[in-house]
Amino acid sequence: MSTKWNLDLSHSEITFKVKHMMISNVKGNFTDFTAEIVADDDTFKNAKTTATIQTASVNTNSEDRDKHLRSEEFFNAEKFPTITFESDAMNQSVTGNLTLNGVTKPINLDVDFGGINVDPWGNTKAGFSFEGKINRKDFGLNWNAALEAGGVLVSDEVKIAGELQFVKEA
């Protein structure tokens, strides 16, 4: 019998970073997302994973940049309000379909299973860390600006990572 695990948002985060002006990384996160895992056992081998991120919840600590990221030049949050991820198997990595900006492509994420523990209120929880990278242009996020000294304002490679905690459904 399968067990459903629901995301504990207050103990989870999804982050990204991208090279800016070819000299440093700019980091951001999403503040509104959901996820669930359906697993046959507590090893999570071959577990099914789904996640949905609200694109309008992007946060880089710069309101002007966040507004630009929500615009048609990047996430187009009005037309594509969500980013989704679906996978049918999890081991030490997870390969699944990422849908971003209306484009679906397979991606691979390295996963570290942190283990299972019971909190002081009797809830069984499982923790995972993940990281990976995508090419933003694969998802139609093409906006950029050339720099006077050569190079571009925003790199194509986006590193993504997360710390996710799940609660076992009773």
N, C-alpha and C positions, 0 to 999 in steps of 0.2 A: 504494500500500500504506500502511495506517495504522501509526502509531507510538504506542506506549503510553509515557506518562510517569507515574512513581510519585512520590508525595509524599516529600520528605526532611523528616521530622518534626523533626529536630534543628535545622533552619534555617527553621522555619515557625511561625506563630502565628495564632490566631483570637481576636479580642478583641471586647468589646462595652462600651458605656457607656450609662448611663441617668441621667436627672436625678433626684436624690434631694432630697426636701423642697422642690422647686422652686428650690433655691439653688445646688446644685453637682452635678457628675457623679460617679457611682460607676463604676469600671471593673472589668472582670473578663475572664477568658479561659477557654479550654478547653484542657486539657493532653493529652487523648487523642482524636485524630482521624486519619482517613485520607482520601486523595483520589487521584484519577487523572484523567489527561487522555488522550483518544485523538484524535490529530490526523493529518490527511492530509499536512501539511508543517510546516516550522518557523515559519510565520507564525501558526499556531494559529487561522486563520480557520475558522469553523464547526466548531471542535473540540468534542467531547463531553466534558463534565465531570461527575464524580460525587464526592461527599464524604459522609462519615459522621462525626458527632461523638458521643462518648459523653457523655450528659447528666450522669452522675455525676462527670465530671471538671471540672465548673465550679469556678472558683477566683477569689474576690474578696479574698483575704487576710483573710477573717473567717470562721472555722469556723461560727459561729452563722448568719451570712447564707448561707453555702454550703449548710448543712443545710436552711435554709428554702427556698432555690432548688431543691434536689433533692426537696422535699416535694410533696404533691398540690396545694398552693396555687400552684405555679409549674410546673416541668418534669415533675413526677411521674415521676422517674427510674426508679422500680421498674416502673411500668406502661409507660412510653415511654423505654426505655434509650438510644434514639438520636435524633438530629436528622439529617435527610438533605437533600441538595441535588443536583438533577440538571438538567443543561442540555444542549441539543443544538447550541448555537451560541455562539461567543465572538468578539467583535470588540472595540470599545473599551468595550463593556459586555456583560454577560451576563444574559440573562433565563432563569430556570429555576424549577423547583418546589421550594419549601422545605417539608419536612414536620417539624412541631414540635408536640409534645403531641397527636399523632394527627390534626392538621389539615394539609392540603396546600393551599398558595396560591402563585401566581406572585410572584416578587420580581425586582427588577432591581438589579444591582450594577455600579458603575463599575469598570472594570478597567484597570490600567496594566501593560503588558507590559514588564518590565525588560530582557529580552534573553536571549541564550543564551551560555554560556561553558563551558569545559572546566576542571575542577578539577585539582589537582596529581596526582591518582591516575587521570586519564584518563576520568572520568565527565562526560558532557555534561549540563549543568544549565540549566534555564530558571526565571526568576523572575517573579512576578506580585504586584502589590498590588491589593487591592480594598476598596471601601467601599460602604455602602448603609445603608438604615434600614428598619425594619419597625414596624408597630403591634402590640404584644404581644397586645392584645385580639383581633386577627384570628385568633390561634392559641389562644384560650381561656385566656390567662394574665391573668386578671381581678383577682386579689387586689390590694387596696389599702387604705389607711387615710386617713381625712380628717384634715387638720391643723386645730388649734384656730384658727389665724389665717386659715384658708381655704386651699384648694388640697388637694393629695394628696401622700402620701409618695413614690410612685413614678410617674414619667411613663409615658404610654402608648407614646411613641416610644423605640425602642431603636436606637442606632447600632451597626452591625457593621462590622468591618474585618479585614483579614488581610494577612499577608506570607507568601507561599507559594513554596517552592522545590521543583522537580520534577527527577527524574533520568530521563534517557532510557533506556528498557529496551533492553538489548543484543540 
